[in-house]
Amino acid sequence: MTQSSNRIFDELARLATDAAGAAQGVRREVETVVRTQIERLVKEMDIATREEVEVLRDMVVAAREENERLEARIKALEAKLEQGGSSTPAASA
């Protein structure tokens, strides 16, 4: 009887091991299918890549710096105009 119970336990252990292996295979297959579907959806949505966003960010920073530089230049020119305009009568006409 001891041999038959050991044999039953061996068979149950082998069955559990096979079931665990099969479950891992199914999990990997599901992960692959889900990943493929998500990648397809992202491509269809035409989402910007990280590289594209970084390039756009650099462009925005450069444009902001240029705007600040031009704003300072305009203020300097306006100040110069105000100083020059009050001393010449033709400028006020």
N, CA and C of each residue as an Amber inpcrd file, in Angstrom:
protein
   279
   0.8200000  -1.1940000   0.0000000   0.0000000   0.0000000   0.0000000
   0.8630000   1.2560000   0.0000000   2.0010000   1.1890000   0.6120000
   2.8900000   2.3360000   0.6530000   3.3830000   2.6790000  -0.7370000
   3.6890000   1.6600000  -1.5280000   4.1500000   1.9220000  -2.8930000
   3.0500000   2.5440000  -3.7330000   1.8240000   2.0840000  -3.5670000
   0.7320000   2.6410000  -4.3650000   0.4330000   4.0760000  -3.9640000
   0.5360000   4.4160000  -2.6680000   0.2900000   5.8070000  -2.2640000
   1.4180000   6.7100000  -2.7450000   2.6640000   6.2060000  -2.7210000
   3.7730000   6.9900000  -3.2560000   3.5930000   7.2040000  -4.7500000
   3.1340000   6.1780000  -5.4120000   2.9110000   6.2720000  -6.8440000
   1.8120000   7.2870000  -7.1570000   0.7760000   7.3070000  -6.3580000
  -0.3210000   8.2700000  -6.5510000   0.2060000   9.6870000  -6.3290000
   0.9980000   9.8610000  -5.2680000   1.5620000  11.1910000  -4.9990000
   2.5080000  11.6280000  -6.1060000   3.2830000  10.6860000  -6.6220000
   4.1740000  11.0090000  -7.7370000   3.3870000  11.4510000  -8.9560000
   2.3190000  10.7470000  -9.2270000   1.4720000  11.0920000 -10.3740000
   0.8170000  12.4580000 -10.1630000   0.3550000  12.7330000  -8.9630000
  -0.2620000  14.0350000  -8.6670000   0.7660000  15.1650000  -8.7940000
   1.9890000  14.9150000  -8.3130000   3.0420000  15.9250000  -8.4150000
   3.3800000  16.1940000  -9.8710000   3.4630000  15.1260000 -10.6660000
   3.7600000  15.3000000 -12.0860000   2.6330000  16.0450000 -12.7860000
   1.3950000  15.7270000 -12.4430000   0.2390000  16.4050000 -13.0180000
   0.2490000  17.8950000 -12.6490000   0.5610000  18.2030000 -11.3810000
   0.6120000  19.6050000 -10.9460000   1.7320000  20.3480000 -11.6690000
   2.8670000  19.7040000 -11.8420000   3.9860000  20.3250000 -12.5600000
   3.6130000  20.5940000 -14.0130000   2.9830000  19.6400000 -14.6530000
   2.5440000  19.8290000 -16.0410000   1.5190000  20.9580000 -16.1500000
   0.6060000  21.0100000 -15.1880000  -0.4250000  22.0530000 -15.2030000
   0.2170000  23.4310000 -15.0170000   1.2040000  23.5310000 -14.1310000
   1.8840000  24.8030000 -13.9170000   2.6320000  25.2330000 -15.1770000
   3.2790000  24.2890000 -15.8360000   3.9770000  24.5960000 -17.0870000
   3.0160000  25.0670000 -18.1600000   1.8760000  24.4030000 -18.2440000
   0.8710000  24.8000000 -19.2340000   0.3240000  26.1880000 -18.9220000
   0.1170000  26.4710000 -17.6360000  -0.3980000  27.7850000 -17.2450000
   0.6140000  28.8750000 -17.5960000   1.8940000  28.6170000 -17.4160000
   2.9130000  29.5960000 -17.7770000   2.9340000  29.8280000 -19.2900000
   2.7620000  28.7680000 -20.0420000   2.7080000  28.9100000 -21.4970000
   1.5260000  29.7470000 -21.9310000   0.3760000  29.5210000 -21.3140000
  -0.8180000  30.3060000 -21.6370000  -0.6010000  31.7600000 -21.2550000
   0.0100000  32.0080000 -20.0960000   0.2750000  33.3770000 -19.6510000
   1.1760000  34.0980000 -20.6570000   2.2270000  33.4360000 -21.1100000
   3.1210000  34.0530000 -22.0920000   2.3900000  34.3520000 -23.3930000
   1.5510000  33.4400000 -23.8040000   0.7920000  33.6440000 -25.0460000
  -0.1620000  34.8290000 -24.9180000  -0.8390000  34.9290000 -23.7800000
  -1.7590000  36.0520000 -23.5560000  -0.9860000  37.3600000 -23.5210000
   0.1570000  37.3790000 -22.8520000   0.9730000  38.5940000 -22.8200000
   1.3980000  39.0130000 -24.2230000   1.7710000  38.0570000 -25.0460000
   2.1880000  38.3610000 -26.4180000   1.0360000  38.9520000 -27.2150000
  -0.1400000  38.3690000 -27.0940000  -1.3040000  38.8600000 -27.8350000
  -1.6800000  40.2680000 -27.3700000  -1.6900000  40.4720000 -26.0590000
  -2.0490000  41.7910000 -25.5250000  -1.0270000  42.8380000 -25.9640000
   0.2620000  42.5100000 -25.8860000   1.3030000  43.4500000 -26.2990000
   1.1410000  43.8110000 -27.7790000   0.8760000  42.8240000 -28.6080000
   0.7020000  43.0590000 -30.0380000  -0.4880000  43.9790000 -30.2910000
  -1.5990000  43.7450000 -29.5870000  -2.7890000  44.5730000 -29.7730000
  -2.5360000  46.0090000 -29.3160000  -1.8390000  46.1680000 -28.1940000
  -1.5510000  47.5210000 -27.7010000  -0.6390000  48.2530000 -28.6750000
   0.3730000  47.5770000 -29.1920000   1.2720000  48.2060000 -30.1690000
   0.5030000  48.6250000 -31.4190000  -0.4270000  47.7880000 -31.8680000
  -1.2350000  48.1210000 -33.0390000  -2.0990000  49.3540000 -32.7640000
  -2.7140000  49.4100000 -31.5800000  -3.5470000  50.5600000 -31.2310000
  -2.7270000  51.8430000 -31.1570000  -1.5390000  51.7620000 -30.5860000
  -0.6880000  52.9440000 -30.4750000  -0.2950000  53.4420000 -31.8650000
   0.0200000  52.5170000 -32.7680000   0.3690000  52.9260000 -34.1310000
  -0.8150000  53.5930000 -34.8310000  -2.0070000  53.0530000 -34.6220000
  -3.1950000  53.6270000 -35.2530000  -3.5380000  54.9970000 -34.6860000
  -3.2130000  55.2270000 -33.4200000  -3.5340000  56.5040000 -32.7740000
  -2.5600000  57.5920000 -33.1860000  -1.4680000  57.2380000 -33.8390000
  -0.4740000  58.1970000 -34.3090000   0.0450000  59.0580000 -33.1570000
   0.4770000  58.3990000 -32.1000000   1.0120000  59.0680000 -30.9250000
   2.4710000  59.4400000 -31.1830000   2.8620000  60.6060000 -30.6990000
   4.2300000  61.0820000 -30.8990000   5.2090000  60.2200000 -30.1010000
   6.3790000  60.0260000 -30.6770000   7.4130000  59.2620000 -29.9840000
   8.1400000  60.1690000 -28.9970000   8.8970000  59.5750000 -28.1160000
   9.6800000  60.3410000 -27.1390000  10.6410000  61.2860000 -27.8540000
  11.2610000  60.8160000 -28.9190000  12.2080000  61.6430000 -29.6540000
  11.5130000  62.8620000 -30.2540000  10.3150000  62.6540000 -30.8110000
   9.5770000  63.7720000 -31.3950000   9.2010000  64.8020000 -30.3350000
   8.8050000  64.3390000 -29.1670000   8.4360000  65.2470000 -28.0870000
   9.6590000  66.0280000 -27.6150000  10.8050000  65.3730000 -27.5170000
  12.0240000  66.0680000 -27.0880000  12.4390000  67.1320000 -28.1000000
  12.3240000  66.8240000 -29.3910000  12.6570000  67.8090000 -30.4290000
  11.7070000  69.0050000 -30.3320000  10.4340000  68.7310000 -30.1390000
   9.4510000  69.8100000 -30.0150000   9.7340000  70.6580000 -28.7740000
  10.1040000  70.0140000 -27.6810000  10.4290000  70.7380000 -26.4510000
  11.6240000  71.6700000 -26.6880000  12.6460000  71.1740000 -27.3790000
  13.8140000  72.0030000 -27.6930000  13.4220000  73.1910000 -28.5650000
  12.5250000  72.9640000 -29.5110000  12.0740000  74.0500000 -30.3770000
  11.3090000  75.1090000 -29.5750000  10.4820000  74.6690000 -28.6320000
   9.7170000  75.6060000 -27.8070000  10.6560000  76.4360000 -26.9350000
  11.6520000  75.7860000 -26.3510000  12.6140000  76.5120000 -25.5210000
  13.3510000  77.5510000 -26.3660000  13.7850000  77.1810000 -27.5630000
  14.4940000  78.1160000 -28.4390000  13.5830000  79.2800000 -28.8350000
  12.3270000  78.9910000 -29.1340000  11.3850000  80.0480000 -29.5150000
  11.1400000  80.9920000 -28.3410000  11.0260000  80.4410000 -27.1350000
  10.8180000  81.2780000 -25.9550000  12.0190000  82.1970000 -25.7220000
  13.2190000  81.6520000 -25.8630000  14.4210000  82.4730000 -25.6900000
  14.4780000  83.5790000 -26.7400000  14.1160000  83.2580000 -27.9720000
  14.1070000  84.2550000 -29.0500000  13.0650000  85.3430000 -28.7590000
  11.8930000  84.9420000 -28.2600000  10.8570000  85.9260000 -27.9150000
  11.3400000  86.8700000 -26.8150000  12.0180000  86.3210000 -25.8110000
  12.5320000  87.1600000 -24.7310000  13.5900000  88.1320000 -25.2570000
  14.4550000  87.6390000 -26.1510000  15.4800000  88.4990000 -26.7350000
  14.8420000  89.6190000 -27.5560000  13.8440000  89.2750000 -28.3620000
  13.1720000  90.2830000 -29.1860000  12.3890000  91.2620000 -28.3240000
  11.7930000  90.7970000 -27.2480000  11.0580000  91.6890000 -26.3580000
  12.0000000  92.7170000 -25.7260000  13.1730000  92.2700000 -25.3050000
  14.1540000  93.1920000 -24.7320000  14.6120000  94.2080000 -25.7860000
  14.7800000  93.7490000 -27.0010000  15.2120000  94.6480000 -28.0850000
  14.1300000  95.6860000 -28.3900000  12.8760000  95.2570000 -28.4050000
  11.7620000  96.1920000 -28.6650000  11.6800000  97.2360000 -27.5560000
  11.8190000  96.7960000 -26.3030000  11.7680000  97.7530000 -25.1900000
  12.9030000  98.7690000 -25.2990000  14.0880000  98.3070000 -25.6860000
  15.2200000  99.2210000 -25.8410000  14.9510000 100.2150000 -26.9670000
  14.3900000  99.7410000 -28.0920000  14.0840000 100.6330000 -29.2140000
  12.9790000 101.6210000 -28.8540000  11.9720000 101.1580000 -28.1000000
  10.8990000 102.0620000 -27.6830000  11.4390000 103.1350000 -26.7480000
  12.3220000 102.7410000 -25.8540000  12.9160000 103.7240000 -24.9430000
  13.7380000 104.7350000 -25.7310000  14.4620000 104.2670000 -26.7150000
  15.2760000 105.1550000 -27.5540000  14.3700000 106.1000000 -28.3380000
  13.2420000 105.5850000 -28.8300000  12.2850000 106.4050000 -29.5840000
  11.6830000 107.4910000 -28.7030000  11.3410000 107.1240000 -27.4730000
  10.7550000 108.1060000 -26.5550000  11.7490000 109.2170000 -26.2380000
  13.0020000 108.8590000 -26.0520000  14.0120000 109.8690000 -25.7570000
  14.2440000 110.7680000 -26.9760000  14.3270000 110.1960000 -28.1210000
  14.5660000 110.9540000 -29.3410000  13.3310000 111.7270000 -29.7800000
  12.1480000 111.2160000 -29.5280000  10.9050000 111.8360000 -29.9670000
  10.5760000 113.1120000 -29.2020000  10.9210000 113.2230000 -27.9450000
  10.5940000 114.4070000 -27.1630000  11.4990000 115.5770000 -27.5010000
  12.6710000 115.3310000 -28.0730000  13.5970000 116.4280000 -28.3640000
  13.4260000 116.9930000 -29.7670000  12.7790000 116.2490000 -30.6830000
  12.6020000 116.7420000 -32.0470000  11.1420000 117.0440000 -32.2910000
  10.7970000 118.1950000 -32.7810000   9.3840000 118.5310000 -33.0240000
   8.7970000 117.7390000 -34.1890000   9.5840000 117.3020000 -35.1560000
   9.0480000 116.5760000 -36.3090000   8.5480000 115.1890000 -35.8980000
   9.1020000 114.6250000 -34.8650000   8.7210000 113.2810000 -34.4380000
   7.3170000 113.2850000 -33.8170000   6.9130000 114.3990000 -33.2040000
   5.6000000 114.4370000 -32.5600000   4.4810000 114.7260000 -33.5580000
   4.7770000 115.1650000 -34.7460000   3.7590000 115.5190000 -35.7380000
   3.2430000 114.3720000 -36.5160000
